[in-house]
Amino acid sequence: MSHLHAGLSPETTEKARLELNENPDSLHQDIQQVRDMIVTRPDIGFLRTDDDFILRFLRARKFDQAETFRLLAQYFQFRQQNLDMFQSFKVDDPGIKRALMDGFPGVLETPDQHGRKILILFASNWDQGRNSFTDILRAILLSLEVLIENPELQINGFILIIDWSNFSFKQASKLTPNILKLAIEGLQDSFPARFGGIHFVNQPWYIHAMYTIIKPFLKDKTRKRIFLHGNNLNSLHQLIQPDSAARCPPYDMGIWARTLLGPDYNDDTEYTLTYDALHVRENCGGGGGGGGGGGDKEMMKRSQSAVEPGTLRPTDRETRHILFLPECYRAGFNLLPDRFTKRFLLFSRHFRSESTSA
């Protein structure tokens, strides 16, 4: 067996062969053919080209060498075009630390029934005075960088659950097209991860409307993997078996931060022990880590609820009232279904006054 398959279970090795077209006999040849394409893009600085690194891109694109190189190029091009995002791209960066402490993202220790790592975001935890959306995106990307070092996850992939409970219209108005575009480019187009599903639960109508607007900009494969469940957890459990969640300890949004930041981390003080992404993989093996720990009163105000049957609240009735669509979404207004357009009044003056008072 090649050293590139070290650490893989026989079941995962077979899964890679059947689902990803991975052939151990031609693995080094496949990697070298992708590496040979680098000379065709002298405008991009390929900062890492070792076998282990290129292999994760091959797995993300099912060993289609042309698509693999496209993804590899986009990975580094995205970083070149967004230098500020990656200038201090490590766990002890203040913005990344704050986002991790607030549970962006949460990473469950136990995978789903297909071996996929489950990431959870409680959207209402976004304190916009404390965390910028860019820092949240950086924390998610850094977490994925750590997790993708695990070859099992390169093959099995990830599941993302976003709970929109109590996510206000005021918070949603900050999700401008520019920052949504940045997230799409960073996660869909430029990262070598296999996302088996992105699940929205408890989404209010304005999140549904926002998704309708950005949907044309998503790849067809991505659109097919986004599921809007609303309050219906039965539809979620048809795809993610509830007994998988039952084996997990109660959800603690600080568990992933503690895994990244080491045993001296706690919710009351600044982080005292930090690692960069390459050191973390040696300490946590790309996994979710364990352990409990209390938080201060401010932290306890943020959502700590687990995604369990019957715990998600119905959509707030206030969202049924007529609200105002932010001016930044006017370009996509004609894409909305009739049932949404009837609810919208495009009073940009009102929106600007609300934004100013905020």
Contacts in CASP RR format, 6 or more apart in sequence:
PFRMAT RR
TARGET T0000
AUTHOR 0000-0000-0000
METHOD contacts of the structure
MODEL  1
MSHLHAGLSPETTEKARLELNENPDSLHQDIQQVRDMIVTRPDIGFLRTD
DDFILRFLRARKFDQAETFRLLAQYFQFRQQNLDMFQSFKVDDPGIKRAL
MDGFPGVLETPDQHGRKILILFASNWDQGRNSFTDILRAILLSLEVLIEN
PELQINGFILIIDWSNFSFKQASKLTPNILKLAIEGLQDSFPARFGGIHF
VNQPWYIHAMYTIIKPFLKDKTRKRIFLHGNNLNSLHQLIQPDSAARCPP
YDMGIWARTLLGPDYNDDTEYTLTYDALHVRENCGGGGGGGGGGGDKEMM
KRSQSAVEPGTLRPTDRETRHILFLPECYRAGFNLLPDRFTKRFLLFSRH
FRSESTSA
1 24 0 8 1.000
2 24 0 8 1.000
2 27 0 8 1.000
2 28 0 8 1.000
4 27 0 8 1.000
4 51 0 8 1.000
4 52 0 8 1.000
4 55 0 8 1.000
4 151 0 8 1.000
5 13 0 8 1.000
5 24 0 8 1.000
5 27 0 8 1.000
5 151 0 8 1.000
7 151 0 8 1.000
7 152 0 8 1.000
8 16 0 8 1.000
8 151 0 8 1.000
8 152 0 8 1.000
8 155 0 8 1.000
9 152 0 8 1.000
12 151 0 8 1.000
12 152 0 8 1.000
12 155 0 8 1.000
12 156 0 8 1.000
13 24 0 8 1.000
15 155 0 8 1.000
15 156 0 8 1.000
16 22 0 8 1.000
16 59 0 8 1.000
16 155 0 8 1.000
17 23 0 8 1.000
19 62 0 8 1.000
19 155 0 8 1.000
20 59 0 8 1.000
20 62 0 8 1.000
20 63 0 8 1.000
20 155 0 8 1.000
21 62 0 8 1.000
21 63 0 8 1.000
22 58 0 8 1.000
22 59 0 8 1.000
22 63 0 8 1.000
22 155 0 8 1.000
23 30 0 8 1.000
23 63 0 8 1.000
27 55 0 8 1.000
28 51 0 8 1.000
30 58 0 8 1.000
30 63 0 8 1.000
30 65 0 8 1.000
31 51 0 8 1.000
31 54 0 8 1.000
31 55 0 8 1.000
31 58 0 8 1.000
33 65 0 8 1.000
34 54 0 8 1.000
34 57 0 8 1.000
34 58 0 8 1.000
34 65 0 8 1.000
34 68 0 8 1.000
34 69 0 8 1.000
34 72 0 8 1.000
35 49 0 8 1.000
35 54 0 8 1.000
37 65 0 8 1.000
37 69 0 8 1.000
38 46 0 8 1.000
38 49 0 8 1.000
38 69 0 8 1.000
41 73 0 8 1.000
44 73 0 8 1.000
44 76 0 8 1.000
44 77 0 8 1.000
44 80 0 8 1.000
45 76 0 8 1.000
45 80 0 8 1.000
46 72 0 8 1.000
46 73 0 8 1.000
46 76 0 8 1.000
47 76 0 8 1.000
54 68 0 8 1.000
54 72 0 8 1.000
55 151 0 8 1.000
55 154 0 8 1.000
56 148 0 8 1.000
56 151 0 8 1.000
56 154 0 8 1.000
56 192 0 8 1.000
57 68 0 8 1.000
57 71 0 8 1.000
57 72 0 8 1.000
57 75 0 8 1.000
57 192 0 8 1.000
58 65 0 8 1.000
58 68 0 8 1.000
59 154 0 8 1.000
59 155 0 8 1.000
59 192 0 8 1.000
59 194 0 8 1.000
60 68 0 8 1.000
60 71 0 8 1.000
60 154 0 8 1.000
60 192 0 8 1.000
60 193 0 8 1.000
60 194 0 8 1.000
61 67 0 8 1.000
61 68 0 8 1.000
61 70 0 8 1.000
61 71 0 8 1.000
61 192 0 8 1.000
71 189 0 8 1.000
71 190 0 8 1.000
71 192 0 8 1.000
72 192 0 8 1.000
74 189 0 8 1.000
74 190 0 8 1.000
75 190 0 8 1.000
75 191 0 8 1.000
75 192 0 8 1.000
77 190 0 8 1.000
78 185 0 8 1.000
78 186 0 8 1.000
78 189 0 8 1.000
78 190 0 8 1.000
79 85 0 8 1.000
79 86 0 8 1.000
82 182 0 8 1.000
85 134 0 8 1.000
85 137 0 8 1.000
85 138 0 8 1.000
85 141 0 8 1.000
86 138 0 8 1.000
88 96 0 8 1.000
89 96 0 8 1.000
89 138 0 8 1.000
89 141 0 8 1.000
89 142 0 8 1.000
89 277 0 8 1.000
90 96 0 8 1.000
90 142 0 8 1.000
90 274 0 8 1.000
90 276 0 8 1.000
90 277 0 8 1.000
91 97 0 8 1.000
91 100 0 8 1.000
91 142 0 8 1.000
91 260 0 8 1.000
91 261 0 8 1.000
91 271 0 8 1.000
91 274 0 8 1.000
91 275 0 8 1.000
91 276 0 8 1.000
91 277 0 8 1.000
91 280 0 8 1.000
92 271 0 8 1.000
92 274 0 8 1.000
93 138 0 8 1.000
95 131 0 8 1.000
95 132 0 8 1.000
95 135 0 8 1.000
95 138 0 8 1.000
95 139 0 8 1.000
96 135 0 8 1.000
96 138 0 8 1.000
96 139 0 8 1.000
96 142 0 8 1.000
97 257 0 8 1.000
97 261 0 8 1.000
97 270 0 8 1.000
97 271 0 8 1.000
98 130 0 8 1.000
98 131 0 8 1.000
98 135 0 8 1.000
99 131 0 8 1.000
99 135 0 8 1.000
99 136 0 8 1.000
99 138 0 8 1.000
99 139 0 8 1.000
100 139 0 8 1.000
100 143 0 8 1.000
100 254 0 8 1.000
100 256 0 8 1.000
100 257 0 8 1.000
100 260 0 8 1.000
100 261 0 8 1.000
101 254 0 8 1.000
101 257 0 8 1.000
101 267 0 8 1.000
101 299 0 8 1.000
102 125 0 8 1.000
102 126 0 8 1.000
102 127 0 8 1.000
102 130 0 8 1.000
102 131 0 8 1.000
102 253 0 8 1.000
102 302 0 8 1.000
103 121 0 8 1.000
103 122 0 8 1.000
103 125 0 8 1.000
103 253 0 8 1.000
103 254 0 8 1.000
103 256 0 8 1.000
103 257 0 8 1.000
103 302 0 8 1.000
104 121 0 8 1.000
104 125 0 8 1.000
104 126 0 8 1.000
104 131 0 8 1.000
104 136 0 8 1.000
104 139 0 8 1.000
104 140 0 8 1.000
105 119 0 8 1.000
105 120 0 8 1.000
105 121 0 8 1.000
105 139 0 8 1.000
105 140 0 8 1.000
105 143 0 8 1.000
105 160 0 8 1.000
105 256 0 8 1.000
106 119 0 8 1.000
106 120 0 8 1.000
106 121 0 8 1.000
106 253 0 8 1.000
106 254 0 8 1.000
106 255 0 8 1.000
106 256 0 8 1.000
107 117 0 8 1.000
107 118 0 8 1.000
107 119 0 8 1.000
107 120 0 8 1.000
107 143 0 8 1.000
107 147 0 8 1.000
107 255 0 8 1.000
107 256 0 8 1.000
107 259 0 8 1.000
107 287 0 8 1.000
107 288 0 8 1.000
107 289 0 8 1.000
108 117 0 8 1.000
108 118 0 8 1.000
108 119 0 8 1.000
108 120 0 8 1.000
108 245 0 8 1.000
108 248 0 8 1.000
108 251 0 8 1.000
108 288 0 8 1.000
109 248 0 8 1.000
109 249 0 8 1.000
109 255 0 8 1.000
109 287 0 8 1.000
109 288 0 8 1.000
109 289 0 8 1.000
109 290 0 8 1.000
110 118 0 8 1.000
110 244 0 8 1.000
110 245 0 8 1.000
110 247 0 8 1.000
110 248 0 8 1.000
111 117 0 8 1.000
111 118 0 8 1.000
111 156 0 8 1.000
111 244 0 8 1.000
112 118 0 8 1.000
112 159 0 8 1.000
112 240 0 8 1.000
112 241 0 8 1.000
112 244 0 8 1.000
113 240 0 8 1.000
113 241 0 8 1.000
113 244 0 8 1.000
114 156 0 8 1.000
115 152 0 8 1.000
115 156 0 8 1.000
115 157 0 8 1.000
116 153 0 8 1.000
116 156 0 8 1.000
116 157 0 8 1.000
116 158 0 8 1.000
116 159 0 8 1.000
116 196 0 8 1.000
117 147 0 8 1.000
117 153 0 8 1.000
117 156 0 8 1.000
117 157 0 8 1.000
117 158 0 8 1.000
117 159 0 8 1.000
117 287 0 8 1.000
117 288 0 8 1.000
118 158 0 8 1.000
118 159 0 8 1.000
118 160 0 8 1.000
118 161 0 8 1.000
118 240 0 8 1.000
119 140 0 8 1.000
119 143 0 8 1.000
119 158 0 8 1.000
119 159 0 8 1.000
119 160 0 8 1.000
119 161 0 8 1.000
120 160 0 8 1.000
120 161 0 8 1.000
120 162 0 8 1.000
120 163 0 8 1.000
120 251 0 8 1.000
120 307 0 8 1.000
121 160 0 8 1.000
121 161 0 8 1.000
121 162 0 8 1.000
121 163 0 8 1.000
122 163 0 8 1.000
122 165 0 8 1.000
122 253 0 8 1.000
122 302 0 8 1.000
122 303 0 8 1.000
122 305 0 8 1.000
123 162 0 8 1.000
123 163 0 8 1.000
123 164 0 8 1.000
123 165 0 8 1.000
123 167 0 8 1.000
123 171 0 8 1.000
124 163 0 8 1.000
124 164 0 8 1.000
124 165 0 8 1.000
124 166 0 8 1.000
124 167 0 8 1.000
124 168 0 8 1.000
124 171 0 8 1.000
124 303 0 8 1.000
125 253 0 8 1.000
125 302 0 8 1.000
125 303 0 8 1.000
126 133 0 8 1.000
126 136 0 8 1.000
126 167 0 8 1.000
126 171 0 8 1.000
128 171 0 8 1.000
128 174 0 8 1.000
133 174 0 8 1.000
133 175 0 8 1.000
133 179 0 8 1.000
133 183 0 8 1.000
134 179 0 8 1.000
134 182 0 8 1.000
137 179 0 8 1.000
137 182 0 8 1.000
137 183 0 8 1.000
137 186 0 8 1.000
140 187 0 8 1.000
141 186 0 8 1.000
141 187 0 8 1.000
141 191 0 8 1.000
142 277 0 8 1.000
143 256 0 8 1.000
143 260 0 8 1.000
144 158 0 8 1.000
144 191 0 8 1.000
144 193 0 8 1.000
145 277 0 8 1.000
146 260 0 8 1.000
146 277 0 8 1.000
146 280 0 8 1.000
146 281 0 8 1.000
146 284 0 8 1.000
146 286 0 8 1.000
147 153 0 8 1.000
147 158 0 8 1.000
147 286 0 8 1.000
147 287 0 8 1.000
148 154 0 8 1.000
148 191 0 8 1.000
148 192 0 8 1.000
148 193 0 8 1.000
149 277 0 8 1.000
149 281 0 8 1.000
149 285 0 8 1.000
149 286 0 8 1.000
150 281 0 8 1.000
150 285 0 8 1.000
150 286 0 8 1.000
150 287 0 8 1.000
153 193 0 8 1.000
153 286 0 8 1.000
154 192 0 8 1.000
154 194 0 8 1.000
155 194 0 8 1.000
156 194 0 8 1.000
157 193 0 8 1.000
157 194 0 8 1.000
157 195 0 8 1.000
157 196 0 8 1.000
158 193 0 8 1.000
158 194 0 8 1.000
158 195 0 8 1.000
158 196 0 8 1.000
159 195 0 8 1.000
159 196 0 8 1.000
159 197 0 8 1.000
159 198 0 8 1.000
159 199 0 8 1.000
159 240 0 8 1.000
160 195 0 8 1.000
160 197 0 8 1.000
160 198 0 8 1.000
160 199 0 8 1.000
161 199 0 8 1.000
161 201 0 8 1.000
161 236 0 8 1.000
161 240 0 8 1.000
161 307 0 8 1.000
162 198 0 8 1.000
162 199 0 8 1.000
162 200 0 8 1.000
162 201 0 8 1.000
162 203 0 8 1.000
163 201 0 8 1.000
163 202 0 8 1.000
163 303 0 8 1.000
163 305 0 8 1.000
163 307 0 8 1.000
163 312 0 8 1.000
164 200 0 8 1.000
164 201 0 8 1.000
164 202 0 8 1.000
164 203 0 8 1.000
164 204 0 8 1.000
164 207 0 8 1.000
165 201 0 8 1.000
165 202 0 8 1.000
165 303 0 8 1.000
165 305 0 8 1.000
165 312 0 8 1.000
165 313 0 8 1.000
166 303 0 8 1.000
166 313 0 8 1.000
166 316 0 8 1.000
167 204 0 8 1.000
167 207 0 8 1.000
169 204 0 8 1.000
169 206 0 8 1.000
169 319 0 8 1.000
169 323 0 8 1.000
170 354 0 8 1.000
170 358 0 8 1.000
172 204 0 8 1.000
172 206 0 8 1.000
172 207 0 8 1.000
172 210 0 8 1.000
173 326 0 8 1.000
173 351 0 8 1.000
173 354 0 8 1.000
173 355 0 8 1.000
175 210 0 8 1.000
176 326 0 8 1.000
176 328 0 8 1.000
177 213 0 8 1.000
177 214 0 8 1.000
177 328 0 8 1.000
177 329 0 8 1.000
177 331 0 8 1.000
180 210 0 8 1.000
180 214 0 8 1.000
181 217 0 8 1.000
184 214 0 8 1.000
184 217 0 8 1.000
184 218 0 8 1.000
187 193 0 8 1.000
187 195 0 8 1.000
188 218 0 8 1.000
188 219 0 8 1.000
188 222 0 8 1.000
195 222 0 8 1.000
195 225 0 8 1.000
196 225 0 8 1.000
197 225 0 8 1.000
197 226 0 8 1.000
197 227 0 8 1.000
197 239 0 8 1.000
198 222 0 8 1.000
198 225 0 8 1.000
198 226 0 8 1.000
198 227 0 8 1.000
199 226 0 8 1.000
199 227 0 8 1.000
199 229 0 8 1.000
199 236 0 8 1.000
199 239 0 8 1.000
199 240 0 8 1.000
200 207 0 8 1.000
200 211 0 8 1.000
200 226 0 8 1.000
200 227 0 8 1.000
200 228 0 8 1.000
200 229 0 8 1.000
200 230 0 8 1.000
201 229 0 8 1.000
201 230 0 8 1.000
201 231 0 8 1.000
201 233 0 8 1.000
201 236 0 8 1.000
201 307 0 8 1.000
201 312 0 8 1.000
202 230 0 8 1.000
202 231 0 8 1.000
202 312 0 8 1.000
202 313 0 8 1.000
202 315 0 8 1.000
203 211 0 8 1.000
203 228 0 8 1.000
203 230 0 8 1.000
203 315 0 8 1.000
204 315 0 8 1.000
204 316 0 8 1.000
204 319 0 8 1.000
205 315 0 8 1.000
205 319 0 8 1.000
205 320 0 8 1.000
205 340 0 8 1.000
205 343 0 8 1.000
206 319 0 8 1.000
206 323 0 8 1.000
208 228 0 8 1.000
208 340 0 8 1.000
209 325 0 8 1.000
209 329 0 8 1.000
209 336 0 8 1.000
209 340 0 8 1.000
209 344 0 8 1.000
210 329 0 8 1.000
211 226 0 8 1.000
211 228 0 8 1.000
212 335 0 8 1.000
212 336 0 8 1.000
212 337 0 8 1.000
212 340 0 8 1.000
213 329 0 8 1.000
213 332 0 8 1.000
213 333 0 8 1.000
213 335 0 8 1.000
213 336 0 8 1.000
215 223 0 8 1.000
215 335 0 8 1.000
216 335 0 8 1.000
218 226 0 8 1.000
227 235 0 8 1.000
227 236 0 8 1.000
227 239 0 8 1.000
229 235 0 8 1.000
229 236 0 8 1.000
230 312 0 8 1.000
230 315 0 8 1.000
231 312 0 8 1.000
231 313 0 8 1.000
231 314 0 8 1.000
231 315 0 8 1.000
233 307 0 8 1.000
233 309 0 8 1.000
233 310 0 8 1.000
233 312 0 8 1.000
236 307 0 8 1.000
237 309 0 8 1.000
242 308 0 8 1.000
242 309 0 8 1.000
245 306 0 8 1.000
245 307 0 8 1.000
245 308 0 8 1.000
248 306 0 8 1.000
249 290 0 8 1.000
249 291 0 8 1.000
249 292 0 8 1.000
250 306 0 8 1.000
251 304 0 8 1.000
251 305 0 8 1.000
251 306 0 8 1.000
251 307 0 8 1.000
252 291 0 8 1.000
252 292 0 8 1.000
252 293 0 8 1.000
252 304 0 8 1.000
253 302 0 8 1.000
253 303 0 8 1.000
253 304 0 8 1.000
254 267 0 8 1.000
255 288 0 8 1.000
255 289 0 8 1.000
255 290 0 8 1.000
255 291 0 8 1.000
255 292 0 8 1.000
256 288 0 8 1.000
256 289 0 8 1.000
257 265 0 8 1.000
258 265 0 8 1.000
258 289 0 8 1.000
258 290 0 8 1.000
258 291 0 8 1.000
258 292 0 8 1.000
258 293 0 8 1.000
259 280 0 8 1.000
259 284 0 8 1.000
259 287 0 8 1.000
259 288 0 8 1.000
259 289 0 8 1.000
259 290 0 8 1.000
260 275 0 8 1.000
260 280 0 8 1.000
260 284 0 8 1.000
261 271 0 8 1.000
261 273 0 8 1.000
261 274 0 8 1.000
261 275 0 8 1.000
262 273 0 8 1.000
262 274 0 8 1.000
262 275 0 8 1.000
262 283 0 8 1.000
263 273 0 8 1.000
264 271 0 8 1.000
264 272 0 8 1.000
264 273 0 8 1.000
265 271 0 8 1.000
265 272 0 8 1.000
265 273 0 8 1.000
266 293 0 8 1.000
266 294 0 8 1.000
266 295 0 8 1.000
267 293 0 8 1.000
267 294 0 8 1.000
267 295 0 8 1.000
267 296 0 8 1.000
267 299 0 8 1.000
268 295 0 8 1.000
268 296 0 8 1.000
275 283 0 8 1.000
280 286 0 8 1.000
305 311 0 8 1.000
320 343 0 8 1.000
322 343 0 8 1.000
322 344 0 8 1.000
322 345 0 8 1.000
323 343 0 8 1.000
323 344 0 8 1.000
323 345 0 8 1.000
324 344 0 8 1.000
324 345 0 8 1.000
324 346 0 8 1.000
324 347 0 8 1.000
324 350 0 8 1.000
324 351 0 8 1.000
324 354 0 8 1.000
325 333 0 8 1.000
325 344 0 8 1.000
325 345 0 8 1.000
325 346 0 8 1.000
325 351 0 8 1.000
326 351 0 8 1.000
327 346 0 8 1.000
327 348 0 8 1.000
327 351 0 8 1.000
327 352 0 8 1.000
330 346 0 8 1.000
333 341 0 8 1.000
333 344 0 8 1.000
333 346 0 8 1.000
336 344 0 8 1.000
END
